[in-house]
């Protein structure tokens, strides 16, 4: 009996040894001169967070999207370097937003952003965190836990703010101040092997739960700041408590996370994925460079197409598709704040050349481009 069981036990033990828990150290920290390329999928399919625990397996093979380049440079190259005198490194995302970073042997911290719309009101500003917002601390091992906190204050002249925000206040201020408090809870809740287009990686999975509380103050002339948080419209999304959940899949082999999943905290549904760009993703040759744009992919398309809306001011938009005779064959309405991805079913369309056009709520056409539909 024991002789018959022995080969089976050896097989099980060998099978369990194929994967092993890794430890992530500071070799994954980016350095000045690095350019890291990731892909952003705003409507992912075939992706779920799976289970926590050891020896897991995840496959995200159906991902696709648009590329994002992050360039790491000396902080002296930044436009806002004077506001971050202690920065060790600067990250430029798609050539416009600047992120200033403090780096030690054990920790990466975000000191702040320049030219960034942190809260989604279509107003770029300078954001400084106090203390610096902790992004990654090493070594990382399975079941590690970490909490961190940071605050920032954003001050705006009333003339620079959107009307819907000012209209929500019971007074007409000269200035408005937003106070933001951030609490992060990180936990390495799983390890295993992750498959993405173009590669398989041994990873640790970090679950990050972030609670962001935003308060609003108003000021008139030389009077003190007045807390308006309880007086504004309760439907004003940027004020109050916001909870977000992200899962980071981190490898000891690469400097960028292999994948980052944005998950609805209530439904656990994966809403967006950013993942490492391997060579096989070069078939979608487009990089978000920070300009207003609409991009369709794949193009030519067969059964479905994705429309990527990029860097758009907050508002209501209409997307229309026209056939070669100029007849409108589809119209969809979207609420967009900066970026959004939409999937459109093309199975009822005939093959041929079409035009797609995006119009804002004032009737202005943002862009018109060609879409080609093929049939097998």
LUMLUM-408286 format. One line per 4 residues: their letters; for each residue z, y, x of N, C-alpha, C. Coordinates in steps of 0.2 Angstrom, whole numbers, plus 5000, padded with zeros to 4 digits. Atoms other than C-alpha are relative to their C-alpha. Layout:
<recs>
a) Z,Y,X,Z,Y,X,Z,Y,X  ... $
</recs>
This chain:
<recs>
xxxx) 5000,4994,5004,5000,5000,5000,5000,5006,5004  4999,4994,4996,5005,5012,5014,4993,5001,5004  5006,5000,4997,4989,5008,5023,4994,5003,4996  5005,4997,5004,4979,5013,5008,5001,5007,4999 $
xxxx) 4998,4993,5001,4988,5029,5006,4999,5005,5006  5000,4996,4994,4987,5035,5024,4994,5004,5000  5006,4996,4999,4969,5040,5024,5000,5006,4995  5000,4994,5005,4971,5050,5008,5005,5005,5002 $
xxxx) 4995,4995,4998,4987,5059,5015,4997,5004,5005  5003,4997,4994,4977,5063,5031,4995,5005,4997  5005,4996,5003,4963,5070,5020,5003,5006,4997  4996,4994,5003,4975,5081,5010,5002,5005,5005 $
xxxx) 4997,4995,4995,4983,5088,5025,4995,5004,5004  5005,4996,4997,4967,5092,5034,4997,5005,4996  5003,4995,5004,4960,5100,5019,5005,5006,4999  4995,4994,5000,4976,5111,5018,4999,5004,5006 $
xxxx) 5001,4996,4994,4973,5116,5036,4994,5004,5001  5006,4997,5000,4956,5122,5033,5001,5008,5000  4998,4993,5001,4963,5139,5027,5007,5001,5003  4993,4999,4998,4978,5147,5035,5001,5008,4999 $
xxxx) 4998,4993,5001,4988,5163,5032,4999,5004,5006  5002,4996,4994,4982,5177,5043,5006,5006,5000  4996,4994,4999,4992,5192,5050,4995,5005,5002  5005,4994,4999,4983,5209,5050,5004,5005,5005 $
xxxx) 4997,4996,4996,4987,5220,5065,4996,5007,5000  5003,4993,5000,4982,5238,5070,4992,4999,5003  5007,5001,4998,4965,5231,5077,4995,5002,4994  5004,4998,5006,4959,5235,5059,4999,5007,4999 $
xxxx) 5000,4993,5001,4962,5253,5061,4994,5003,5003  5006,4997,4998,4946,5264,5062,5002,5004,5006  5000,4995,4994,4943,5274,5078,4995,5005,5000  5005,4995,4999,4934,5290,5082,4994,4997,5002 $
xxxx) 5006,5003,4998,4916,5286,5083,4997,4994,4995  5002,5006,5005,4916,5272,5069,4996,5003,4994  5003,4998,5006,4904,5273,5055,5001,4993,4995  4999,5006,5004,4910,5261,5041,4995,5001,4993 $
xxxx) 5004,5000,5005,4898,5257,5027,5002,4995,4994  4998,5004,5005,4903,5250,5010,4995,5001,4994  5004,5000,5006,4895,5247,4993,5004,5001,4994  4996,4998,5006,4901,5254,4976,4996,4997,4994 $
xxxx) 5003,5003,5006,4898,5243,4961,5004,5003,4994  4996,4997,5005,4903,5253,4945,5000,4996,4994  5000,5005,5006,4899,5239,4932,5000,4993,5003  5000,5007,4996,4904,5223,4942,5000,4994,4994 $
xxxx) 5000,5006,5004,4900,5206,4934,5002,4994,5004  4997,5006,4997,4908,5189,4938,5006,5002,5005  4995,4999,4996,4923,5197,4946,5007,5000,4996  4994,5000,5003,4941,5194,4941,5006,5000,5006 $
xxxx) 4995,5000,4995,4958,5196,4950,5002,4994,5002  4998,5007,4998,4962,5178,4950,5008,5000,5000  4993,5001,5000,4980,5172,4954,5003,5002,5006  4996,4999,4994,4993,5177,4966,5002,4994,5003 $
xxxx) 4997,5006,4997,5000,5165,4979,4996,4998,5006  5004,5002,4993,4994,5156,4995,4994,4996,4998  5006,5004,5000,4977,5147,4998,4996,5001,4994  5004,4998,5006,4967,5156,4985,4993,5000,5002 $
xxxx) 5007,4999,4998,4948,5157,4984,4997,5005,4994  5003,4995,5004,4938,5172,4977,4993,5000,5001  5007,4999,4998,4919,5173,4975,4998,5006,4995  5003,4994,5003,4911,5190,4971,4993,5001,5002 $
xxxx) 5007,5000,4998,4893,5185,4974,4995,5004,4996  5005,4996,5004,4885,5195,4960,5001,5007,5001  4999,4993,4999,4890,5212,4966,4994,5003,5003  5006,4995,4998,4877,5226,4969,5002,5007,4999 $
xxxx) 4998,4993,5001,4878,5245,4970,4997,5004,5005  5003,4995,4995,4875,5260,4981,5005,5001,5006  4996,4999,4994,4881,5263,4998,5003,5006,5001  4996,4995,4998,4894,5274,5005,5002,5000,5007 $
xxxx) 4998,4999,4993,4896,5280,5023,5006,5004,5001  4994,4996,4998,4912,5285,5030,5000,5000,5008  5001,4999,4992,4911,5293,5048,5007,5002,5002  4993,4998,4998,4927,5294,5058,4998,5004,5007 $
xxxx) 5001,4995,4995,4927,5309,5070,5006,5004,5002  4994,4996,4998,4938,5321,5080,5002,5005,4995  4998,4995,5005,4948,5332,5068,4997,5007,5002  5003,4993,4998,4941,5347,5078,4993,5001,4997 $
xxxx) 5007,4999,5003,4924,5344,5070,5001,5002,4993  5000,4999,5007,4931,5347,5053,5000,5008,4998  5000,4993,5002,4929,5364,5043,5007,5002,4999  4993,4998,5002,4947,5364,5038,5005,4997,5005 $
xxxx) 4995,5003,4994,4955,5358,5055,5006,5005,5000  4994,4995,4999,4966,5374,5055,5006,4998,4995  4994,5002,5005,4976,5367,5040,5003,4994,5001  4998,5007,4998,4979,5350,5048,5001,5000,5007 $
xxxx) 5000,5000,4992,4985,5354,5066,5002,4994,5003  4998,5006,4997,4993,5337,5068,4996,4994,4999  5004,5006,5002,4979,5326,5063,4997,4997,5006  5003,5004,4995,4973,5312,5074,4992,4999,4999 $
xxxx) 5007,5002,5001,4956,5309,5066,4998,5003,4993  5004,4997,5006,4944,5315,5053,4995,4995,4997  5005,5004,5003,4935,5305,5040,4995,5004,4995  5005,4996,5004,4919,5312,5032,4997,4995,4996 $
xxxx) 5003,5005,5005,4913,5303,5016,4994,5003,4998  5006,4998,5003,4895,5304,5012,4998,5007,5003  5002,4993,4997,4894,5320,5023,5003,5006,4998  4998,4993,5002,4904,5332,5013,5008,5000,5000 $
xxxx) 4992,5000,5001,4923,5327,5008,5003,4998,5007  4997,5001,4994,4934,5328,5023,5007,4997,4999  4993,5003,5000,4950,5317,5025,5003,5000,5007  4997,4999,4993,4962,5321,5039,5006,4995,5000 $
xxxx) 4996,5006,5000,4972,5306,5045,5005,5001,5006  4995,5001,4994,4988,5303,5056,5000,4993,5001  5000,5007,4998,4987,5287,5066,5005,4999,5005  4995,5003,4994,5001,5278,5076,4998,4993,5001 $
xxxx) 5002,5007,4998,5001,5261,5083,5002,4995,4993  4998,5005,5006,5009,5254,5066,4998,5003,4993  5001,4997,5007,5003,5266,5052,4994,5005,5000  5005,4995,5002,4988,5276,5045,5003,5004,4994 $
xxxx) 4998,4995,5006,4993,5291,5034,4995,5005,4999  5004,4995,5002,4983,5303,5024,5003,5006,5000  4996,4993,5000,4988,5321,5028,4997,5004,4994  5003,4996,5006,4976,5328,5015,4992,5000,5000 $
xxxx) 5008,4999,5001,4958,5332,5009,4998,5007,5000  5003,4994,5001,4947,5346,5010,4993,4999,4996  5006,5001,5004,4932,5349,4998,5000,4994,4996  4999,5005,5004,4939,5337,4986,5003,5002,4993 $
xxxx) 4998,4999,5007,4941,5337,4967,5005,4994,4999  4995,5005,5001,4958,5327,4967,5001,4998,4993  4998,5001,5006,4961,5328,4949,4995,5000,4994  5005,5001,5005,4944,5328,4940,4999,5006,4996 $
xxxx) 5002,4994,5004,4942,5346,4935,4994,5004,5002  5006,4997,4997,4926,5350,4944,5002,5006,5004  4998,4994,4995,4935,5362,4956,5002,4997,5007  4999,5003,4994,4935,5357,4974,5006,5004,5003 $
xxxx) 4994,4996,4997,4951,5362,4984,5003,4997,5006  4996,5003,4994,4962,5359,4999,5006,4997,4997  4994,5004,5002,4975,5346,4996,5004,4997,5006  4995,5002,4995,4990,5343,5008,5005,4996,4997 $
xxxx) 4995,5004,5002,5002,5329,5006,5006,5001,5004  4993,4999,4996,5021,5331,5010,5004,4994,4997  5003,5002,4993,5025,5319,5018,4993,4997,4999  5007,5003,5000,5008,5312,5023,5000,4993,4995 $
xxxx) 5001,5006,5005,5002,5298,5010,4999,4994,5004  5001,5006,4996,5004,5281,5018,4995,4996,4997  5006,5004,5002,4988,5271,5017,5001,4993,5002  4999,5007,4998,4992,5256,5028,5005,5000,5006 $
xxxx) 4995,5001,4995,5006,5249,5039,5000,4993,5002  5001,5007,4998,5005,5234,5050,5006,4999,5005  5004,5006,5002,5008,5220,5054,5001,4999,4993  5000,5002,5007,5004,5214,5037,5000,4992,4999 $
xxxx) 5000,5007,5001,5009,5197,5031,5001,4998,4993  4999,5002,5007,5010,5187,5015,5007,5001,4998  4994,4998,5004,5024,5193,5003,5003,5006,5003  4997,4994,4998,5027,5209,5013,5000,5005,4994 $
xxxx) 5000,4995,5005,5032,5224,5001,5002,5006,5003  4999,4994,4997,5032,5242,5004,4999,5005,4995  5001,4994,5004,5035,5258,4994,5000,5006,5004  5001,4993,4997,5030,5276,4998,4999,5005,4995 $
xxxx) 5001,4994,5005,5030,5293,4990,4997,5006,5004  5003,4994,4997,5021,5309,4993,4999,5005,4994  5001,4995,5005,5019,5326,4984,4994,5005,5003  5004,4995,4998,5006,5340,4984,5000,5005,4994 $
xxxx) 5000,4994,5004,5004,5357,4976,4993,5003,5000  5007,4997,5001,4987,5364,4970,5001,5007,4996  5000,4993,5003,4986,5383,4966,4993,5002,4999  5006,4998,5002,4971,5390,4957,5000,5007,4997 $
xxxx) 5000,4994,5004,4966,5407,4951,4997,4998,4994  5002,5002,5006,4963,5407,4933,4992,5000,4999  5007,5000,5001,4945,5412,4935,4996,4994,5002  5003,5006,4997,4941,5396,4944,5001,4994,4996 $
xxxx) 4999,5006,5004,4947,5384,4931,4996,5000,4994  5005,5001,5007,4937,5376,4916,5004,5003,4994  4997,4997,5006,4940,5384,4899,5005,4996,4997  4996,5004,5004,4947,5369,4891,5007,4999,5003 $
xxxx) 4993,5000,4997,4962,5369,4904,5004,5006,4998  4996,4994,5002,4966,5387,4901,5001,5001,4993  4999,4999,5007,4964,5386,4882,5006,4995,4998  4995,5004,5002,4977,5372,4882,5007,5004,5001 $
xxxx) 4994,4996,4998,4990,5385,4889,5002,5005,4994  4998,4996,5005,5001,5395,4877,4999,5008,5002  5001,4993,4998,4998,5411,4888,4994,5000,5004  5006,4999,4996,4984,5418,4898,5002,5002,5007 $
xxxx) 4997,4998,4993,4989,5417,4916,4995,5003,5005  5004,4998,4994,4983,5425,4932,4999,4994,5005  5001,5005,4995,4986,5409,4942,5003,4993,4996  4998,5007,5002,4989,5390,4938,5002,4996,5006 $
xxxx) 4998,5004,4994,4999,5378,4949,5001,4993,4997  4999,5007,5002,4998,5359,4948,5004,4997,5005  4996,5004,4996,5012,5349,4955,4999,4993,4999  5001,5007,5000,5008,5331,4959,5005,4996,5004 $
xxxx) 4996,5005,4997,5020,5317,4963,4997,4993,5000  5003,5007,5000,5014,5300,4969,5005,4995,5003  4995,5006,4997,5024,5284,4971,4995,4994,5000  5004,5006,4999,5015,5269,4978,5005,4994,5001 $
xxxx) 4997,5006,4998,5021,5251,4978,4995,4995,5002  5004,5005,4997,5012,5239,4989,5003,4993,5001  4997,5007,4999,5014,5220,4989,4994,4995,5002  5005,5005,4998,5004,5207,4999,5002,4993,4996 $
xxxx) 4999,5005,5005,5003,5195,4984,4996,4993,5001  5004,5006,4999,4990,5182,4990,4997,5000,5006  5004,5001,4994,4980,5175,5004,4995,4994,4999  5005,5005,5001,4964,5165,5005,4994,5002,5003 $
xxxx) 5006,4998,4998,4946,5166,5007,4996,5003,4995  5004,4996,5004,4935,5179,4999,4992,5000,5002  5007,5000,4999,4916,5178,4997,4997,5006,4997  5004,4995,5003,4905,5193,4995,4993,4999,5002 $
xxxx) 5007,5001,4997,4886,5195,4997,5000,5001,5007  5001,5000,4993,4883,5191,5015,5005,4998,5004  4995,5002,4995,4899,5184,5021,5006,4997,4996  4994,5003,5002,4915,5174,5019,5005,5002,5005 $
xxxx) 4994,4997,4996,4932,5181,5025,5006,4997,4998  4993,5001,5001,4949,5175,5027,5004,5007,4999  4997,4993,5002,4960,5189,5019,5007,4999,4998  4993,4999,5004,4977,5195,5013,4998,5004,4995 $
xxxx) 5001,4995,5006,4977,5203,4996,5006,5004,4999  4995,4996,5001,4987,5218,4994,4999,5003,4993  5000,4997,5007,4991,5224,4976,5004,5007,5001  4997,4994,5000,4994,5242,4975,5001,5003,4993 $
xxxx) 4999,4997,5006,5002,5250,4960,5002,5007,5001  4999,4993,4998,5002,5269,4960,5002,5004,4993  4998,4995,5006,5011,5281,4948,4999,5007,5002  5001,4993,4998,5005,5299,4948,5003,5004,4994 $
xxxx) 4997,4995,5005,5015,5312,4938,4997,5007,5002  5003,4993,4999,5006,5329,4936,5003,5005,4996  4997,4994,5003,5015,5345,4931,4996,5006,5000  5004,4993,4999,5007,5362,4927,5005,5006,4999 $
xxxx) 4996,4994,5000,5015,5379,4930,4995,5006,4999  5004,4994,5001,5008,5396,4925,5003,5006,5003  4997,4994,4998,5010,5413,4932,4997,5006,4998  5002,4993,5002,5008,5431,4926,5002,5005,5004 $
xxxx) 4998,4995,4996,5008,5445,4938,5005,4998,5005  4995,5001,4995,5024,5446,4948,5006,4996,4997  4995,5004,5003,5034,5435,4936,5000,4993,5003  4999,5007,4997,5041,5418,4942,4995,4995,4997 $
xxxx) 5004,5006,5003,5031,5402,4939,5004,4997,4994  4997,5003,5006,5034,5395,4922,4997,4993,4999  5002,5007,5001,5033,5376,4919,4997,5000,4993  5004,5001,5006,5020,5373,4905,4999,4993,4998 $
xxxx) 5002,5007,5001,5020,5354,4906,5001,4998,4993  4999,5002,5007,5028,5352,4889,4997,5004,4995  5003,4996,5005,5018,5365,4881,4993,4999,4999  5008,5001,5000,5000,5360,4885,4999,4994,4995 $
xxxx) 5002,5005,5005,4990,5349,4873,5001,4993,5003  4998,5007,4997,4996,5331,4875,4994,4996,5001  5006,5004,4999,4978,5325,4875,4996,5002,5007  5002,4998,4993,4975,5334,4892,5001,4995,5005 $
xxxx) 4999,5006,4996,4972,5319,4903,5003,5001,5007  4998,4999,4994,4976,5327,4919,5007,5001,5001  4993,4999,4999,4994,5331,4915,5004,4994,4997  4995,5006,5002,5008,5318,4913,4999,4995,5005 $
xxxx) 4999,5006,4996,5010,5301,4920,4993,4996,5000  5006,5005,4999,4995,5290,4926,5002,4994,5004  4998,5006,4996,4997,5272,4932,4993,4997,5002  5006,5003,4998,4983,5264,4942,5002,4994,5004 $
xxxx) 4999,5006,4996,4981,5247,4950,4994,4998,5004  5006,5002,4996,4970,5242,4964,5002,4994,5004  4999,5005,4996,4968,5226,4974,4996,5000,5006  5003,4999,4993,4964,5227,4993,4999,4993,5003 $
xxxx) 5001,5006,4997,4956,5212,5001,4999,5001,5008  5000,4998,4993,4960,5214,5020,4999,4994,5005  5001,5005,4995,4953,5204,5034,5003,5002,5007  4998,4998,4993,4959,5203,5052,4994,5001,5005 $
xxxx) 5006,5000,4996,4941,5203,5058,4996,5007,4999  5004,4994,5001,4934,5220,5050,5005,5006,4999  4996,4994,5000,4940,5238,5050,5000,5003,4992  5000,4998,5007,4935,5241,5032,5003,4994,4995 $
xxxx) 4998,5005,5005,4943,5232,5017,4994,4996,4998  5006,5004,5002,4932,5217,5012,4998,5002,4993  5001,4998,5007,4934,5222,4994,5006,5004,4998  4995,4996,5003,4944,5235,4984,4998,4999,4992 $
xxxx) 5001,5001,5007,4946,5231,4965,5004,5005,4997  4997,4995,5004,4950,5245,4953,5001,4996,4993  4998,5004,5006,4959,5236,4938,5003,5004,4995  4997,4997,5005,4964,5242,4921,5007,4997,5000 $
xxxx) 4993,5003,4999,4983,5240,4922,5002,4996,4994  4998,5004,5006,4985,5234,4904,4995,4994,4999  5004,5005,5002,4970,5223,4901,4998,4995,5006  5002,5003,4993,4968,5217,4920,4993,4999,5001 $
xxxx) 5008,5000,4999,4949,5219,4918,4998,5004,5006  5002,4996,4995,4941,5224,4934,4994,5005,4998  5005,4994,5002,4932,5241,4932,4995,5002,5005  5004,4998,4994,4925,5245,4949,5002,4996,5006 $
xxxx) 4999,5003,4994,4923,5237,4965,4996,5003,5006  5003,4997,4993,4920,5244,4983,5001,4994,5005  4999,5006,4995,4916,5231,4996,4995,5001,5006  5003,4999,4993,4910,5229,5014,4992,4999,4999 $
xxxx) 5007,5000,5000,4891,5232,5016,4997,4995,5005  5003,5004,4996,4883,5217,5024,4992,5002,5000  5007,4998,4999,4865,5218,5030,4996,4998,4993  5004,5002,5006,4859,5209,5014,5000,5005,4994 $
xxxx) 5000,4995,5006,4863,5224,5003,4995,5006,5002  5004,4994,4998,4850,5235,5012,4994,5000,4995  5005,4999,5005,4838,5231,4997,5001,5006,4995  4999,4994,5003,4846,5245,4988,5001,5006,5005 $
xxxx) 5000,4995,4994,4842,5259,5000,5002,5007,4997  4998,4993,5002,4852,5274,4993,5007,5001,5002  4993,4998,4998,4867,5283,4999,5002,5006,4996  4998,4994,5003,4877,5295,4989,5002,5005,5005 $
xxxx) 4999,4995,4995,4877,5311,4999,5003,5006,4997  4996,4994,5003,4887,5322,4987,4996,5005,4996  5004,4995,5004,4873,5330,4978,4999,4997,4993  5001,5002,5007,4870,5330,4959,4994,4995,5000 $
xxxx) 5006,5005,5000,4858,5315,4955,5001,4995,4995  5000,5006,5004,4854,5300,4944,4995,4995,5004  5004,5005,4996,4848,5284,4952,5000,4994,4996  5001,5006,5003,4841,5269,4944,4999,4994,5005 $
xxxx) 5001,5006,4995,4842,5251,4952,5002,4994,4996  5006,5000,4996,4835,5239,4953,4994,5003,4997  5006,4996,5002,4818,5248,4952,4995,4998,5004  5001,5003,5006,4807,5239,4948,5006,4996,4997 $
xxxx) 4995,5004,5004,4818,5231,4935,4997,4994,4996  5003,5005,5004,4816,5215,4925,5004,5000,4993  4996,5000,5006,4830,5212,4912,5005,5005,4999  4995,4994,5001,4842,5226,4915,5000,5005,5006 $
xxxx) 5000,4995,4995,4844,5242,4925,5007,5003,5000  4994,4996,4999,4859,5252,4931,4998,5007,5001  5000,4993,4999,4860,5270,4930,5006,5003,5004  4994,4998,4997,4871,5278,4943,5000,5008,5000 $
xxxx) 5000,4993,5001,4876,5296,4938,5005,5003,5006  4997,4998,4994,4882,5305,4954,5002,5008,5000  4998,4993,4998,4892,5321,4957,4999,5005,4994  5001,4996,5006,4890,5328,4939,5006,5004,4998 $
xxxx) 4994,4996,5003,4901,5342,4932,5002,4996,4993  4998,5004,5006,4912,5335,4918,4997,5003,4994  5003,4997,5006,4903,5336,4901,4997,4994,4997  5004,5005,5003,4892,5326,4889,4993,5001,5002 $
xxxx) 5007,5001,4997,4875,5320,4894,4996,4995,4995  5005,5005,5003,4860,5312,4886,4995,4997,5005  5005,5003,4996,4850,5299,4895,4994,4997,4995  5006,5002,5004,4832,5296,4888,4995,4996,5004 $
xxxx) 5005,5004,4996,4819,5283,4893,4994,5001,4995  5006,4999,5004,4801,5287,4888,4994,4996,5003  5006,5004,4997,4785,5276,4889,4995,5005,5003  5005,4997,4997,4769,5281,4897,4997,5005,4996 $
xxxx) 5003,4996,5005,4763,5290,4881,5005,5006,4999  4995,4995,5002,4779,5301,4881,5004,4999,4994  4996,5001,5005,4787,5293,4867,5007,4997,5002  4993,5002,4998,4806,5291,4868,5001,4993,4997 $
xxxx) 4998,5007,5002,4811,5273,4867,5007,4998,5000  4993,5001,4999,4829,5274,4871,5004,5007,5001  4996,4994,4999,4843,5288,4870,5007,4997,5000  4993,5002,5000,4861,5285,4875,5004,5007,5002 $
xxxx) 4996,4994,4998,4875,5298,4876,5006,4998,5004  4995,5002,4995,4888,5298,4890,5005,5006,5001  4995,4995,4998,4904,5307,4894,5001,4999,5008  5000,5001,4993,4903,5310,4913,5005,5005,5003 $
xxxx) 4996,4996,4996,4916,5317,4925,4999,4998,5007  5002,5001,4993,4908,5317,4943,4996,4994,5000  5004,5006,4999,4902,5298,4944,5001,4996,4994  5000,5005,5005,4898,5285,4932,4994,4995,5001 $
xxxx) 5005,5005,5000,4888,5269,4931,4999,4997,4993  5002,5002,5007,4879,5263,4915,4995,4994,5001  5005,5006,5000,4870,5246,4912,4996,5000,4994  5004,5000,5006,4855,5246,4900,4996,4994,5000 $
xxxx) 5004,5006,5001,4847,5230,4893,4993,5002,4999  5007,4998,5001,4828,5230,4895,4996,4994,4997  5004,5006,5003,4824,5213,4887,4995,5002,4994  5004,4998,5006,4816,5222,4872,4994,5004,5002 $
xxxx) 5005,4995,4998,4805,5233,4883,4994,4996,5003  5006,5003,4997,4787,5229,4888,5000,5002,5007  5001,4998,4993,4782,5229,4906,4996,5006,5000  5004,4994,5000,4775,5245,4912,5004,5005,5004 $
xxxx) 4997,4994,4997,4779,5262,4919,5003,5004,4995  4997,4995,5005,4792,5273,4910,5003,5006,5004  4997,4995,4997,4801,5289,4914,5007,5000,4997  4993,4999,5003,4820,5292,4912,5002,5007,5002 $
xxxx) 4998,4993,5000,4828,5309,4910,5007,5001,4998  4993,4998,5002,4846,5316,4910,5000,5007,4998  4999,4994,5002,4850,5331,4900,5007,5002,4999  4993,4998,5001,4867,5341,4900,5001,5002,4993 $
xxxx) 4999,4998,5007,4875,5347,4884,4998,5007,4999  5003,4994,5002,4867,5364,4886,4992,5000,5000  5007,5001,5001,4850,5356,4885,4996,5001,5007  5003,4999,4993,4846,5358,4904,4998,4993,5002 $
xxxx) 5002,5007,4998,4836,5343,4911,5003,5000,5008  4997,5001,4993,4846,5337,4927,4994,4997,5004  5005,5003,4996,4832,5326,4933,4995,4995,4996  5004,5005,5004,4817,5315,4927,4996,4996,5006 $
xxxx) 5003,5005,4995,4811,5300,4937,4997,4994,4997  5004,5005,5002,4800,5285,4936,5005,4993,5000  4998,5007,5000,4806,5267,4931,4995,4995,4998  5006,5005,5001,4795,5252,4932,5004,4994,4998 $
xxxx) 4997,5007,5002,4799,5236,4922,4995,4995,5001  5004,5005,4998,4792,5220,4927,5002,4994,4995  4998,5006,5003,4791,5203,4918,4998,4994,5004  5001,5006,4996,4791,5186,4926,4993,4997,4998 $
</recs>
